[in-house]
Amino acid sequence: MRPHVILNAAMTLDGKIATETFSSEISGHEDLKRVHELRKEVDAIMVGINTLLADDPRLTIHKIPTLSKYNPIRIVVDNNARTPLDARILNNEAPTIIAVSQKAPLAKVRKLKEKVKVYTCGEDQVNLVKLMEKLKNMGINTLMLEGGSTLNFSMLNNGLVDEVRVCIAPMIVGGIKAKTLVDGAGINYMQDSIKLQLKKKYVLGKDLILEYIVEH
Ligand SMILES: NC(=O)c1ccc[n+]([C@@H]2O[C@H](COP(=O)([O-])OP(=O)(O)OC[C@H]3O[C@@H](n4cnc5c(N)ncnc54)[C@H](OP(=O)(O)O)[C@@H]3O)[C@@H](O)[C@H]2O)c1
């Protein structure tokens, strides 16, 4: 058993989720509101450590007016406990879980534990299957995966993603080292690709929103 996982991202027409210099302001105003509406509907939001280091996100609901103080649980997938002690995700706006592997330095893990929950889950790398089981057992039924491209690949390749929602902005940036929606090791043959079904498409301001179901 695991949570229902929605991968959400904003990308340029050429599939980049950031430039080579890690600039990643892609979504228009309306799309940012859509993302924050979606955050309201999920129990947790998860990102990879490189996204945290590049963007220092708060991962809270703050772009839309809301009466409730609800914020989903924030989860960082961080093998070596590299999360900086002054990262905004460690603030008290919402609960946070850092998922680390057994190779994470204990001294740093101890420091992080003074601020948030730390789960050790996997030997050399965070075991995402086990992490998802653990999150489900603690009552997380829906999880929004907010990148980046390395974690997106690992989650998709492990069959852990149920929906993909993308905002395609009318921008092109190129750059061979610029991150795309899904990077990681990749799949060798098209016949083995992860297959999706288009569920919904609409225009939002200048952007195009596509929503897919992942076939399992
Ligand atoms: N446009 C958008 O919607 C959007 C959204 C999110 C991010 N971004 C951009 O994406 C970029 C970051 O993407 P990224 O691909 O470099 O990094 P990432 O996916 O955010 O983080 C990947 C890192 O997570 C750690 N990790 C731990 N366990 C893992 C596992 N089982 N599978 C995969 N990763 C695991 C690894 O680092 P360690 O080994 O060090 O732990 C890995 O290198 C940033 O520039 C950010 O701005 C854009």
The ligand as a Gaussian input file, in Angstrom:
#p B3LYP/6-31G(d) Opt

LIG

0 1
 N        9.980000      23.560000     -13.082000
 C        9.607000      22.757000     -12.126000
 O        8.427000      22.407000     -11.993000
 C       10.643000      22.215000     -11.183000
 C       10.218000      21.461000     -10.078000
 C       11.185000      20.930000      -9.230000
 C       12.526000      21.138000      -9.460000
 N       12.905000      21.888000     -10.532000
 C       14.341000      22.088000     -10.791000
 O       14.977000      20.813000     -10.871000
 C       16.361000      20.970000     -10.518000
 C       16.760000      19.854000      -9.597000
 O       16.558000      18.602000     -10.221000
 P       17.603000      17.413000     -10.024000
 O       17.222000      16.339000     -10.969000
 O       18.978000      17.969000     -10.088000
 O       17.414000      16.976000      -8.522000
 P       16.252000      16.367000      -7.601000
 O       15.459000      15.361000      -8.355000
 O       15.552000      17.488000      -6.937000
 O       17.126000      15.627000      -6.492000
 C       17.822000      14.466000      -6.847000
 C       18.698000      14.008000      -5.719000
 O       17.895000      13.437000      -4.672000
 C       18.673000      12.505000      -3.977000
 N       18.014000      11.202000      -3.877000
 C       17.987000      10.449000      -2.754000
 N       17.393000       9.303000      -2.944000
 C       16.996000       9.283000      -4.230000
 C       16.314000       8.322000      -5.004000
 N       15.900000       7.169000      -4.511000
 N       16.088000       8.606000      -6.295000
 C       16.480000       9.798000      -6.812000
 N       17.136000      10.746000      -6.117000
 C       17.393000      10.487000      -4.818000
 C       19.992000      12.344000      -4.754000
 O       20.956000      13.221000      -4.184000
 P       21.885000      12.735000      -2.945000
 O       22.529000      11.449000      -3.378000
 O       22.838000      13.840000      -2.705000
 O       20.936000      12.543000      -1.815000
 C       19.629000      12.899000      -6.122000
 O       20.737000      13.386000      -6.831000
 C       16.481000      22.341000      -9.868000
 O       17.138000      23.217000     -10.756000
 C       15.031000      22.794000      -9.664000
 O       14.881000      24.188000      -9.780000
 C       12.004000      22.432000     -11.389000

